Amino acid sequence: MRLKDKVAVVTGAGSGIGRAIALEFAREGAKVLVAELDESSGRAVADEIVTTGGEARFQRCDVAREEEVRAAVQAAVEAFGRLDIMVNNAGVAQPDWDTTLAINLSGVYYGCKHAAETMAPTGRGGSIINLASVLGLVGIGMEGSDPYVATKHGVVGLTRNFAVAYAQRGVRVNCINPGFTETPMIRMLTEVEAIRQQLEAQTPMGRLGRPEEVAKAALFLASDDSSFMTGAPLVIDGGWTAR
Ligand SMILES: NC(=O)c1ccc[n+]([C@@H]2O[C@H](COP(=O)([O-])OP(=O)(O)OC[C@H]3O[C@@H](n4cnc5c(N)ncnc54)[C@H](O)[C@@H]3O)[C@@H](O)[C@H]2O)c1
């Protein structure tokens, strides 16, 4: 088990990529705090981990509210005694500027800040993993995409800045940049057959990603296998940005 006795917080872990990461980390021996705005899906993921023999807690958390992110980090330390891994995954894809900035950018900032401040003084270091996107590296020009693209570029910048600031104290900070991945977030696109085919055709590997494939990358970044990696964007996109 690659995360035996490690403690992880995963935000937005009730659905899609966050859920896959929480389940993968638990299978690898981590104790997981499921920090999620939606109570029923968050509780369901924590219950699923416990019924399959793992350790997990649910904590309701709106990442747009700094005090709730701080409370989630504290809850993990109180429940499990330490914090080793913070996954700032919660995000939305919607056209409203203020809402998207509050969740996708401020939420990631609060997560980095409170996790790094908790991890650094212990001397054990830690791993912070932010969910950016391929749209944190390139634009797409779609109507309504400005806030999403801006926030995801911002997540890459925050990742680099926290990485540099905390490198000497053993806290590694990286981000994952997935391409189009089959989750409820993009269901409105993938349900329309013509759009699905277009997205698949734009992807050199000819298909969309699966949440479990992103979770494997998160496992790599969370574990000591990535011990010399910090400040890096890790692209998981079937070749989408390689075109
Ligand atoms: N699906 C994709 O194609 C794709 C591609 C690139 C990046 N991403 C990124 O991956 C991350 C996860 O996306 P997903 O596809 O799994 O989406 P999803 O919609 O399936 O899941 C997002 C989860 O975040 C939760 N959430 C929303 N607002 C929240 C808040 N304020 N506080 C706490 N939790 C909140 C939701 O309740 C939900 O459970 C996001 O940051 C997203 O931008 C997704």
PDBQT file of the ligand as one rigid body, heavy atoms in Angstrom, charges set to zero:
ROOT
HETATM    1  N1  LIG A 301     -14.422  16.566 -15.866  1.00  0.00    +0.000 N 
HETATM    2  C1  LIG A 301     -13.544  17.183 -16.611  1.00  0.00    +0.000 C 
HETATM    3  O1  LIG A 301     -13.567  17.082 -17.851  1.00  0.00    +0.000 OA
HETATM    4  C2  LIG A 301     -12.446  18.012 -15.972  1.00  0.00    +0.000 A 
HETATM    5  C3  LIG A 301     -11.352  18.371 -16.781  1.00  0.00    +0.000 A 
HETATM    6  C4  LIG A 301     -10.334  19.137 -16.231  1.00  0.00    +0.000 A 
HETATM    7  C5  LIG A 301     -10.382  19.515 -14.897  1.00  0.00    +0.000 A 
HETATM    8  N2  LIG A 301     -11.451  19.143 -14.138  1.00  0.00    +0.000 N 
HETATM    9  C6  LIG A 301     -11.438  19.597 -12.750  1.00  0.00    +0.000 C 
HETATM   10  O2  LIG A 301     -11.502  18.501 -11.864  1.00  0.00    +0.000 OA
HETATM   11  C7  LIG A 301     -12.158  18.870 -10.654  1.00  0.00    +0.000 C 
HETATM   12  C8  LIG A 301     -13.278  17.889 -10.363  1.00  0.00    +0.000 C 
HETATM   13  O3  LIG A 301     -14.221  17.966 -11.427  1.00  0.00    +0.000 OA
HETATM   14  P1  LIG A 301     -15.274  16.820 -11.770  1.00  0.00    +0.000 P 
HETATM   15  O4  LIG A 301     -15.280  16.693 -13.232  1.00  0.00    +0.000 OA
HETATM   16  O5  LIG A 301     -15.045  15.637 -10.911  1.00  0.00    +0.000 OA
HETATM   17  O6  LIG A 301     -16.610  17.581 -11.365  1.00  0.00    +0.000 OA
HETATM   18  P2  LIG A 301     -17.959  17.095 -10.617  1.00  0.00    +0.000 P 
HETATM   19  O7  LIG A 301     -18.941  18.159 -10.913  1.00  0.00    +0.000 OA
HETATM   20  O8  LIG A 301     -18.255  15.689 -10.964  1.00  0.00    +0.000 OA
HETATM   21  O9  LIG A 301     -17.531  17.148  -9.092  1.00  0.00    +0.000 OA
HETATM   22  C9  LIG A 301     -17.236  18.358  -8.436  1.00  0.00    +0.000 C 
HETATM   23  C10 LIG A 301     -17.549  18.189  -6.959  1.00  0.00    +0.000 C 
HETATM   24  O10 LIG A 301     -17.218  19.410  -6.301  1.00  0.00    +0.000 OA
HETATM   25  C11 LIG A 301     -18.271  19.724  -5.394  1.00  0.00    +0.000 C 
HETATM   26  N3  LIG A 301     -18.303  21.166  -5.159  1.00  0.00    +0.000 N 
HETATM   27  C12 LIG A 301     -18.787  22.138  -5.978  1.00  0.00    +0.000 A 
HETATM   28  N4  LIG A 301     -18.687  23.334  -5.391  1.00  0.00    +0.000 NA
HETATM   29  C13 LIG A 301     -18.132  23.116  -4.165  1.00  0.00    +0.000 A 
HETATM   30  C14 LIG A 301     -17.766  23.968  -3.097  1.00  0.00    +0.000 A 
HETATM   31  N5  LIG A 301     -18.000  25.285  -3.147  1.00  0.00    +0.000 N 
HETATM   32  N6  LIG A 301     -17.199  23.421  -2.003  1.00  0.00    +0.000 NA
HETATM   33  C15 LIG A 301     -16.979  22.080  -1.939  1.00  0.00    +0.000 A 
HETATM   34  N7  LIG A 301     -17.308  21.222  -2.916  1.00  0.00    +0.000 NA
HETATM   35  C16 LIG A 301     -17.878  21.744  -4.026  1.00  0.00    +0.000 A 
HETATM   36  C17 LIG A 301     -19.525  19.226  -6.067  1.00  0.00    +0.000 C 
HETATM   37  O11 LIG A 301     -20.584  19.053  -5.138  1.00  0.00    +0.000 OA
HETATM   38  C18 LIG A 301     -19.037  17.924  -6.679  1.00  0.00    +0.000 C 
HETATM   39  O12 LIG A 301     -19.165  16.843  -5.783  1.00  0.00    +0.000 OA
HETATM   40  C19 LIG A 301     -12.648  20.322 -10.872  1.00  0.00    +0.000 C 
HETATM   41  O13 LIG A 301     -11.721  21.202 -10.286  1.00  0.00    +0.000 OA
HETATM   42  C20 LIG A 301     -12.642  20.446 -12.379  1.00  0.00    +0.000 C 
HETATM   43  O14 LIG A 301     -12.515  21.772 -12.805  1.00  0.00    +0.000 OA
HETATM   44  C21 LIG A 301     -12.471  18.402 -14.633  1.00  0.00    +0.000 A 
ENDROOT
TORSDOF 0
